[in-house]
């Protein structure tokens, strides 16, 4: 699914919201990610550049899937996922890499392209494939995004595991207003 904007001149800020839908995300963790997504969308809508923000959502467990192409923030509606299965990060990283390749309009002599993407991953960090993590793929994603933020959900969230993937961590269980805004900071636009 390619969501490039054809020659509109729009300089978009892509935001990808990825949610771990594994069985370990039931109960408190599921409520935490739902609350976290509300916080995130509220913070994005409050941004001065909200009109430039385009959002897409991805879900992952054993497999990763995308639910909708990039759409303007004001049109975005979050879909509640079905939960179950093991939590594997590799399929999500592969999907994110493909999304970044397909979606982002590059700069050209005739105009500037999209901004680097913001990626928010809601998870408990209990990945079943941590030992097989493709470091090269993770590095490629980091290079192609402005920020990769992992958002810990639930009392059993493994923050040690999350810190291996990004220094940008938010804890929903101890969330304070303004924390997500620190990771969204768009003054660089």
KAGISUL-V493428 format. One record per pair of residues at least 12 apart in sequence whose ideal C-beta (glycine too) atoms are under 6 Angstrom apart, sorted by the first residue. I is the first residue (numbers start at 0). J is the second residue. If there is no record, write none. Layout:
BEGIN
<<I/J> <I/J>>
END
This chain:
BEGIN
<<0/68> <1/101> <2/68> <2/69> <2/102> <3/104> <8/110> <10/111> <11/51> <11/53> <11/113> <12/51> <12/52> <12/114> <13/53> <13/69> <13/102> <13/116> <14/52> <14/54> <14/117> <15/55> <15/118> <16/56> <16/119> <17/57> <17/91> <17/120> <18/32> <18/58> <18/80> <18/121> <19/86> <19/122> <20/58> <20/60> <20/80> <20/82> <21/60> <21/84> <21/85> <21/86> <22/83> <23/123> <23/125> <24/82> <24/123> <25/82> <27/153> <27/154> <28/123> <28/152> <28/153> <31/152> <31/153> <31/171> <32/121> <32/152> <35/121> <35/150> <35/171> <36/77> <38/179> <39/119> <39/179> <42/179> <42/180> <42/183> <43/72> <46/185> <48/185> <48/188> <49/72> <52/72> <53/69> <53/71> <54/72> <54/75> <55/69> <57/94> <58/80> <59/90> <59/91> <60/84> <60/86> <61/84> <61/85> <61/87> <62/90> <63/90> <63/91> <63/94> <66/78> <69/102> <85/127> <86/125> <86/126> <86/127> <87/127> <87/128> <88/126> <89/128> <92/136> <95/140> <96/140> <99/143> <115/144> <115/145> <116/144> <117/145> <117/146> <118/144> <118/147> <119/148> <120/149> <121/150> <121/152> <123/152> <123/153> <123/155> <123/156> <124/156> <124/157> <124/160> <124/161> <125/157> <146/167> <146/182> <147/165> <148/167> <148/182> <149/161> <149/164> <149/165> <149/168> <150/169> <151/170> <152/171> <167/182>>
END
